[in-house]
Amino acid sequence: MSTRHILLGLLAGGPSHGYDLKRRHDERFPQARPLAYGQVYTTLQRLVRDGLAELDGTDSDGGPERTMYRSTEDGTRELAHWAAEIAPPAPFVTNEIFAKVVVGILASTDAAGYLRAQRAAHMARMRELTAVKTSPGADLATVLSADYALTHLDADLRWMDTTAARLTTLTAEVDAA
């Protein structure tokens, strides 16, 4: 995920300060890792340095003085370009579950037991996400985020089932080598 582009997208709605951008990020991307304040302010400084955002005064709103930022025309163009780019499918498998199963087979550990336990953890997370997205008052960002996560968890489960069915053959191949 591109933090700079996410912040530019949040600035598209108008000037804002870092604290508000962090809060809005965490609301709009509820299943993503929350941004750290330091990451927000460092990214804002880089956006200003690169001419994609600029300072838009300060706001105290009854509290400490906060620097306001707004997107520039270059920032708006950069955001539009990024948003239109097709994200290529990942060229490599870099999933921790995959790695643990392969290492488990190579090290003669209980790969089947690991897959059963991991499957149970995935199912529990899917139940949590389903409850979140079907709860009264769930906003669109929460529902979309939960659907995205559920789809990925479902793909993992299908892979785990296929792999569990092939474990005997995979283990025999490793033992023969």
N, C-alpha and C positions, 0 to 999 in steps of 0.2 A: 504494500500500500504506500502511496506517495503522500507523505505528510504535507509537503509543500502544496500539492494540488488540492488536497482536502481543505487546507486552510484557505487557499484561493477560492475554492467553491463556497466556503462559509462566508468569506468576505464579499462574495457576489451579491449577497443580500443587503449590503451596506456596511459602513464603517463599524468597527468593533475593536474591543481591547482583548488582550491575550486571555484574561480570565474567562471572559464570555465565550471566546472561541473554543477554549478547552471544554467548557461546560456543554456547549452546543455539539462539539464533536462526540463527547461521551453519550449524549442523548440520541444523536442521529446514527451512531454506530454502536448500538448497545452490546453486541456480541464481540466487538473488537477490543483489543487491549486499550485501556484508557491511556490518553496522552499524559505525559508528565509536563508540568508547567515549564520546566527548563527546556523541554523539547519544543514546546509552542513558541517560547520567546526566542530561542535560537533560530528556529525556522523563520519566524517573522523578521528577524534581523537579516537573514540571508535573502528573503524576498525583497526587503528594502534595498539591500546591497545590489541585487540583480535587477532592480528597476521594475519589479513585478508588483510591489506594494509600496505605499508611502505613508508617512505619518499624517494624521488628520486631526491634530490637536490633542487636547487632554480632556478628561472627564473625571470629576470627583464623585458625583452622584451621592454626596453625603459621606463618603468614605475617603480612602487614600486616593491621591491623584493617579489616574491610569492613562497611559498613552493609547490613543486610538489609531487604528490602521485602516487603510482602504486599499482596494485593488487599483492598479493603474490600467491604462488601455493595453499596455504590453501584458500585464497580468491577466486581463480578460481574454486576450488572444491566446496566451499560453494555456489557460484553462480550457478554452474551446478546442485547441489542438489536442491536448492530452485526453479530454473526454471523448473525442472522436477516434482516437487510436484504438485499434483492435489489440486486445491483450492476447499474446500468443499462448497456446497451451504450454504448460511446463514441459521442457524437454527431458527432464530427469525425474526419476522417482526418488524423493528424499523424505519419505515418511518414516517416522520413528517406529511405527508398528511393523512395517515391512522389514526394517533393519533388525529389530528384535527377533522376528521370526527366523530370518536367515541366520543370524548369529546363534539362535537357539538350536536350529537344525545342525549347524556346523559344530557346536559345542556339546551336542547330544543332551541338551536340557529338555524340559517338558514343554515343547512348543505348543502342543495341543492344549495343555493346561493354561498356558499363557493366553492363547486365542480365546478360550472359554471365559477367562477372567476379563480380558479386554472387551469381549463382546458384551458381557454383563455391564461393564462401565459405560460402554456406548449406549446400551439400551436405557440405562438410568439417565444419562444426559439427554437422550431423545425424549424421555418422559418429562424431564424438567423444561425443555424447550417447548414442547407441545403445550404444557400448562401455561407457560409465559405467553405464548402467542394466542392462546384461546381465552386468556383472562379478560374480564370486563375492562374496557378502557385501554386495551393494548393499542398503541399507535402504529401507524404504517411502518415506520422505521424498525420497530420491534418485531412486527410480523415478518417483514422482508428479511431481516437479519436472522430470525429463528428459522425461517424456511431455507435460507441459504445453508445454515449450519446443519439442519436436519438432512438436507440432500447430501451433503458431504459425509455425514455420519452413516447414512444409508449406503453410500458407495463403499465406505470402509467395511460395513457389515457384510455386504455381498462379497467383497474380496476375502474377508476372513472366512466366510463359509466355503468359498471355492478352495482356498488354501488348506483349510482343515480337511477337506475331502481328499486333497492331494498329498497330505503329510507323509503317508506311508511310502509313496513313490519317491517323493523328494528326499526322504531320509535314506532310502535304499540307494539312490543315486549318489549321495554324499558318502555313504559307507563303502560303495564300490570304487570310489575314486581314490 
